[in-house]
Amino acid sequence: MTQGEAVTQPEECTEFVESLLADEADIYMASRALKAMGHPLRLKILCILASMKETSVQDLVDIVGTSQSNISQHLSILRDKGILASRKDANKVYYRIGDDKILTLMGTMKETFCASQG
């Protein structure tokens, strides 16, 4: 490409950008979710929940290997951003990814960043 030559974008890419920019609420929601997911421990929690579907706080503590108060703080952030949903059963709280878009994103991240198992 020479200087001054316009970069042409495939029509599909242009449509994607236009649809993403069309609704500020979508941009804001995506930005909040990605920011919350950007912490290594929160991303680890999401990876666990994406593979286990639902798990208790205590199981997350055991798997991650940090304190319950630390896990609870990170779960609270993810829940406040609308990424996680929870339910209480007796004295246990169970968490799951509450947004199908986040589950899709986690699947894409796994395909992109995780080495193949074979």
SULHURA-V212720 format. One line per field, one symbol per residue. ss: DSSP state (H for helix, E for strand, C for the rest). phi: phi as a letter, one per 30 degrees, with the letter a starting at -180 (. if undefined). A space follows every 10 residues. Layout:
# SULHURA-V212720
ss = ???
phi = ???
This chain:
# SULHURA-V212720
ss = CCCCCCCCCC HHHHHHHHHH HHCHHHHHHH HHHHHHHCCH HHHHHHHHHH HHCEEEHHHH HHHHCCCHHH HHHHHHHHHH CCCEEEEEEC CEEEEEECCH HHHHHHHHHH HHHCCCCC
phi = .cdidddcce eddddddddd ddbedddddd ddddddddde ddddeddddd cciaadeddd edddibdddd eddddddddd didcbbbcbh cccccbdcbe dddddddddd ddccddcl
